Amino acid sequence: MQMNTDAADLGAFQKELVAIAVATNAELGRLLPLVPGPEGIVVEAMRYAALDGGKRLRPFLTCASADLFDVPRAYSLRAAAAVEMIHCYSLVHDDLPAMDDDDLRRGRPTVHRKFDEATAILAGDALLTEAFAVLADPATHPDGAVRASLVAELARAAGASGMVGGQMIDLMAANLRLNDDGLKRLQNLKTGCMIAVGCRMGAILGGAPAATVDMLGFYGMDMGLAFQIADDVLDVESTAAETGKATGKDAAAGKATFVDRLGLDGAKNLAHSLAKQAFNHLTSFGNKAILLRQAAEFAVTRRN
């Protein structure tokens, strides 16, 4: 399926993705300074988890959505950093032996392998709580009502009605015999909510009306499901060297995926269809949303 971008367009998108990643890393470094004393160990682990690179897609979506409303980058980068803190905390905990039991993340030892399990748990807890401290700070936005909305949005997306709930379903998925709707709900909660929330937060920072916030959220949910299906494809087709993490684990664990349901070609087609659906939510923004359209295509054409 062809979409409305080309290699040159994606090259421009990837350049901006890298630029926002660099800016996000700098913001995270500033927000997570090293401290002396024994408690400094957990801060080192937090920094190890949060400053180790990655695509920074969620911060990109937060900033690119805020750009639609001409939000100062100083505000959107703080919101982006908060979203990334939540994402990084979730990865630290997901990698633990009690969860997915992974030794490799982004090409490096996972946090519990670099430090130890107890430190990894504490580092994840600290990243989770620090994210809300960042959003509540007036430096994120001068309007307290906007800051409160950002906190509420991120809490809903990250909690039992969002990412954590999705992870719980994922842990039980091998025994649940999920149908296609159940599998879609699992992926929407586990991955989609935390991709959509950055888009919604960008609109909230810009004072957008509720209908516009929802529209960007719908874009994020469609893109998030496409992203997760692409991840499932990569779990089958790619190597650990390409992805920076172990592959083939879903099949080994007996987890249901759309690749399992539809086959590789069927899953790829569904991912592209969802990316195109995500495009349609951006129509009213015209060319101003070109980076978000390119992000949706990148989600389903990436190799890691």
C-alpha positions in Angstrom: 0.0 0.0 0.0 1.4 3.4 -1.0 1.1 6.4 1.3 1.5 10.1 0.6 5.2 10.4 1.6 8.4 9.5 -0.1 12.0 8.7 0.9 12.9 12.4 0.9 10.0 13.2 3.1 10.9 10.4 5.5 14.5 11.7 5.5 13.3 15.1 6.6 11.1 13.5 9.3 14.0 11.4 10.6 16.2 14.5 10.8 13.5 16.2 13.0 13.1 13.0 15.0 16.8 13.0 15.8 16.7 16.7 16.6 13.9 16.3 19.1 15.6 13.2 20.6 18.8 15.2 21.2 16.8 18.0 22.8 14.8 15.5 24.9 18.0 13.8 26.1 19.4 17.2 27.2 16.1 18.0 29.0 16.1 14.6 30.8 19.8 15.1 31.8 18.9 18.5 33.2 15.8 17.1 35.1 17.7 14.1 36.5 21.0 15.6 37.8 23.4 13.3 39.7 23.3 13.6 43.5 25.8 12.7 46.2 25.2 10.1 48.8 23.8 6.5 48.8 20.6 7.7 47.1 22.7 8.8 44.2 22.8 5.1 43.1 19.2 5.1 42.2 19.6 8.4 40.3 22.4 6.7 38.3 20.0 3.9 37.5 17.3 6.4 36.5 19.8 8.1 34.1 21.0 4.8 32.7 17.4 3.9 31.9 16.3 7.4 30.6 19.4 8.6 28.8 20.2 5.5 26.8 18.8 6.7 23.5 16.0 5.0 21.7 13.9 6.6 19.0 12.2 9.0 21.4 9.0 8.7 19.3 6.7 9.6 22.2 8.6 12.9 22.8 8.6 13.6 19.1 4.8 13.2 19.0 4.4 15.4 22.0 6.5 18.2 20.5 5.1 17.8 16.9 1.5 18.0 18.2 2.3 21.0 20.3 3.9 22.6 17.3 0.5 22.6 15.6 -0.6 25.2 18.1 2.7 27.2 18.2 3.4 26.1 21.8 6.9 27.2 23.0 9.3 24.3 22.7 10.4 24.9 26.3 6.9 23.8 27.4 6.5 20.9 25.1 10.0 19.5 25.8 9.2 19.3 29.5 5.9 17.5 28.7 7.8 15.2 26.3 10.4 14.4 29.0 7.6 13.5 31.4 6.1 11.1 28.9 9.5 9.6 28.2 10.1 9.1 31.9 6.9 7.1 32.1 7.9 5.1 29.1 11.4 4.4 30.4 10.0 3.3 33.8 7.7 0.9 32.1 10.6 -0.6 30.1 12.7 -1.0 33.3 9.8 -2.9 35.0 8.9 -4.9 31.9 12.4 -6.2 31.7 12.4 -7.6 35.2 12.5 -11.4 35.7 9.0 -11.3 37.2 7.7 -9.7 33.9 9.3 -10.3 30.5 12.7 -11.3 31.9 14.9 -9.6 29.4 18.7 -9.1 29.6 19.0 -6.7 26.6 17.4 -3.3 25.9 18.5 -0.9 23.2 21.6 -2.9 22.7 22.8 -2.7 26.3 22.2 -4.7 29.5 18.8 -4.0 31.1 18.8 -1.9 34.3 18.4 -4.9 36.6 21.4 -6.5 34.9 23.5 -3.4 35.0 22.6 -2.7 38.7 20.3 -5.2 40.5 16.6 -6.0 40.6 15.9 -3.9 43.7 17.6 -0.9 42.3 15.8 -1.4 39.0 12.4 -1.4 40.8 13.3 1.8 42.7 14.6 3.5 39.6 11.3 2.7 37.8 9.3 4.0 40.7 11.3 7.2 40.8 11.0 7.9 37.1 7.2 7.3 37.4 6.8 9.8 40.2 9.3 12.4 38.9 7.2 12.6 35.6 4.3 14.1 37.5 6.6 16.5 39.4 7.8 17.8 36.1 4.3 18.4 34.8 3.1 20.1 38.0 6.0 22.6 37.9 5.0 26.1 36.6 8.0 25.8 34.2 5.9 23.4 32.1 3.0 25.9 31.7 2.0 29.1 33.5 -1.6 28.0 33.8 -2.3 25.7 36.7 -5.4 24.3 35.0 -3.4 23.3 32.0 -0.8 21.6 34.3 -3.6 19.8 36.1 -5.0 18.5 32.8 -1.6 17.3 31.7 -1.2 15.4 35.0 -4.6 13.8 34.7 -4.0 12.8 31.1 -0.7 11.1 31.8 -2.1 9.4 34.9 -5.0 7.9 32.9 -2.7 6.8 30.1 -0.1 5.2 32.4 -2.4 3.5 35.0 -4.7 0.6 35.3 -7.1 1.9 32.7 -4.1 2.3 30.3 -0.6 1.0 30.0 -0.5 -0.9 33.3 -3.9 -2.5 32.6 -2.6 -3.6 29.2 0.5 -5.1 30.7 -1.6 -7.1 33.1 -3.7 -8.5 30.2 -0.4 -9.2 28.4 0.9 -11.3 31.3 -2.3 -13.3 31.2 -2.8 -13.4 27.4 -1.5 -16.9 26.8 -4.4 -18.2 29.0 -7.1 -15.8 28.0 -7.8 -17.0 24.4 -8.3 -13.4 23.3 -10.4 -12.8 20.1 -9.4 -10.1 17.7 -11.2 -7.4 19.6 -9.6 -8.5 22.8 -6.2 -8.5 21.2 -6.8 -5.0 19.8 -7.8 -3.8 23.3 -4.7 -5.3 24.8 -2.5 -3.5 22.3 -4.4 -0.2 22.6 -4.0 -0.2 26.4 -0.4 -1.5 26.5 1.1 0.6 23.7 -1.6 2.9 22.2 -2.4 4.9 25.3 1.1 6.0 25.9 1.5 7.0 22.2 -1.8 8.8 22.1 -1.2 10.7 25.3 1.7 12.7 23.9 -0.5 13.8 21.1 -3.2 14.8 23.4 -0.8 16.6 25.8 0.6 18.6 22.9 -2.9 19.9 22.1 -3.7 20.6 25.8 -0.5 22.7 26.0 -1.9 24.7 23.0 -5.3 25.3 24.6 -7.0 23.3 21.9 -10.7 22.5 22.3 -11.7 19.1 23.5 -12.8 17.8 20.1 -9.3 18.7 18.7 -7.6 17.0 21.7 -9.7 13.9 21.0 -8.9 14.0 17.2 -5.2 13.9 17.9 -5.8 11.2 20.5 -7.5 9.1 17.8 -4.5 9.6 15.5 -2.3 8.5 18.3 -4.3 5.4 19.0 -4.4 4.3 15.4 -0.7 4.9 15.1 0.0 3.2 18.4 -1.7 0.0 17.2 0.1 0.2 13.9 3.4 0.6 15.8 2.7 -2.4 18.0 1.8 -4.6 15.0 5.1 -3.5 13.3 6.9 -4.5 16.5 5.3 -7.9 16.4 6.5 -8.2 12.8 10.0 -7.2 13.8 9.9 -9.8 16.5 9.6 -12.4 13.8 11.6 -10.9 11.0 14.5 -9.1 12.7 17.5 -10.0 14.8 18.6 -8.8 18.2 21.4 -6.9 16.5 18.9 -4.9 14.5 16.3 -4.3 17.2 18.7 -4.0 20.2 16.5 -6.4 22.2 15.7 -10.1 22.2 13.5 -11.4 19.3 11.2 -14.4 19.0 10.0 -14.1 22.6 6.3 -13.7 21.8 6.1 -17.0 20.0 8.2 -18.7 22.6 5.8 -17.4 25.3 2.7 -18.4 23.4 1.4 -14.8 23.3 -1.3 -13.9 20.8 -0.3 -11.3 18.2 -1.8 -10.1 14.9 1.1 -11.9 13.2 0.0 -15.1 14.7 -3.6 -14.4 13.7 -3.1 -12.9 10.2 0.3 -14.1 9.1 3.1 -11.7 8.3 1.6 -10.3 5.1 -1.8 -9.8 6.8 -0.3 -8.1 9.8 1.8 -5.8 7.6 -1.3 -4.9 5.6 -3.3 -4.2 8.8 -0.4 -2.0 10.1 -0.4 0.1 6.9 -4.2 0.4 6.9 -4.1 1.7 10.5 -1.3 4.2 9.5 -3.5 5.5 6.7 -6.4 5.7 9.1 -4.2 7.8 11.4 -3.5 10.1 8.4 -7.2 10.8 8.1 -7.5 12.3 11.6 -5.0 15.0 10.6 -6.9 16.3 7.5 -8.0 19.5 9.1 -4.4 20.5 9.9 -3.3 20.4 6.3 0.4 20.6 5.6 1.1 21.8 9.1 0.7 18.1 10.2 3.1 16.7 7.6 5.6 15.5 10.3 2.8 13.6 12.1 1.8 11.9 8.8 5.4 11.0 8.2 5.6 9.6 11.8 2.7 7.3 11.1 4.5 5.9 8.0 7.8 5.6 9.9 6.0 3.5 12.5 5.2 0.8 10.0 8.3 0.9 7.8 11.1 1.1 10.5 13.6 -1.8 11.0 14.1 -1.4 14.8 
